[in-house]
Amino acid sequence: MKMKFGSQSGQVLMVTMGVSGLLAFVLLGYLKLVSSQYSSTVRSQAWNLAMPVAEAGIEEALTHLYYNGPANLATNGWSYSNGDYVKERVVGDSQYQVHIRNAWLPVIYSTGTSPLPVGGGYVSRRIRVTARRSALFAKGMVAKSQIDIYGNNVGFDSFDSADPDHSTQGRYDPTKAKDNGDVATNSSLTNSLALGNADVKGKVATGPGGSIDIGPNGAVGDAAWHASGQHGIKPGWSSDDMNVSFPDVTQPFTSGYMVPTRQLVDGVWVDHVLNSSGNWLLSNQTGSILVKSNVNAVLLLTGDLKISGQNYIRVQSGASLKLYVKGSTADISGLGAINSSGNASNLFYYGLPSNTSLTMTGNGQFTGVIYAPEADFHLGGGGSDIQDFIGASVSSTVQMNGHFNFHYDENLGRIEYARGYIVTSWNEVPVDYNN
């Protein structure tokens, strides 16, 4: 008997070829899928990389604003073009182009571009950031650490020396007072802000986790809260999100200064007279300090400051004084600091890092600004008289005894003294977005 295999061999061959073709088709599809996934992964990596590149541009712009802005931005490789300050920088295989628009109230655009490693081309992403200057004196009384307020007849409020509706010829007027007399500390300790029975027409804040201790007759809130006789803290008028930095004061000059001398002024001998604008240095203060009219003076005191008895610091009308104290202690009593203009911005006290103690007692009224971030600040009222502090203060700690009213000048938050810039919005926008 003979068997025939031809037809069966053909069938096997056909099946084999079919299976092979199917396998080839599946394999081709798989390879295409893997290739597509690889391309997608590579594109995703490039897409993800473009964002930190754009963010690097934002960081450079903010740093540039901090050190050179807003009046000197066309430096350090930045150029001015069509109303924007522009800079490009290569970062590895990527790059960013960043624009700063409106230097006083900045809008920053940064476009990060990364290459596609397969097939050529690039991926770009854009960020739009708005920022504002962070005022050094955005609140009335600020401390890095503990604030303790004792006794009665202590009050906080605010006014605006630049607004005739909330001041009289730029001076504090209780009939036009506002309720932004904020008090704040960076401290995160329990009872880091001890208000006692103070009346705070404004908000209060501590560092994260800090707490506020308020006495039975203390009150914190807006004008209506106080007018209605409420005690305690009005809901929404306290927080524990205070976390700001206060840079140390640097010495304003090392050379090119004048030395004040004792002079006869209006028939009275004055120990240290500053009679022309510029830098002055005093190593040993022994009596009164006078800044004559229309003089803008910077005075560096390398020793301690002691104002007592009939001595005083007087800034005549039309004059200004920036007083830098390098000595460890400053004590202002006696006739105190007399700012004849009545505007706090005409008298600045700066405590260098070595200045660790500042005391004000019994001097009736102080109109000026205190910036002494390493100093323990003590304000002591005496007798039944109520003392007034008009301006703003930043110090390491605060101790305030009774019979003191603190009036914050809101205009100090607008002047040139700033810590840098605060980001107010941060959004990704289309690459062609430019508004």
Number of C-alpha atoms within 10 A of each C-alpha: 2 4 5 7 8 8 9 10 11 11 11 11 12 12 12 12 12 12 12 12 12 12 12 12 12 12 12 12 12 12 12 12 12 12 12 12 12 13 16 12 12 16 19 14 16 20 20 15 19 25 22 14 26 27 22 20 26 25 13 15 24 22 14 19 21 15 11 14 18 16 9 12 21 17 11 10 11 18 14 15 9 7 10 20 21 22 20 17 16 12 13 8 9 19 20 26 19 27 24 26 17 12 18 13 14 22 20 25 29 30 28 29 25 26 21 18 13 10 8 7 9 15 18 22 24 25 22 23 19 18 19 16 21 17 18 24 26 19 25 28 24 29 26 25 22 24 28 17 20 18 15 16 18 25 21 25 26 31 29 25 25 18 14 13 15 22 21 17 14 20 21 23 18 14 10 14 21 23 21 26 28 25 26 28 29 25 25 20 16 14 17 23 29 19 25 21 24 25 22 28 27 24 24 27 24 31 22 15 14 20 20 20 16 20 14 11 14 20 25 30 26 20 16 11 16 17 8 8 9 15 18 17 19 16 9 9 15 20 18 19 16 20 15 13 11 17 12 15 19 12 15 14 13 9 9 9 15 15 14 19 14 14 16 11 11 7 7 8 12 18 17 20 20 26 17 17 17 14 20 20 19 18 13 11 16 14 18 22 22 21 27 21 17 15 19 21 22 22 25 24 19 19 17 18 20 20 22 18 11 11 20 22 21 22 27 20 17 15 21 27 25 19 19 24 26 24 19 19 19 22 17 22 21 19 20 25 24 20 25 17 19 22 22 25 21 21 28 21 17 23 30 24 19 17 23 21 21 22 18 23 20 20 21 20 20 21 26 23 26 22 23 30 27 26 26 22 25 19 21 19 24 16 8 9 13 17 23 20 22 25 31 29 26 26 27 22 23 26 16 19 19 24 21 26 21 22 30 34 35 24 19 23 20 15 12 10 13 16 16 17 19 13 14 10 11 13 10 16 15 12 14 9 11 10 7
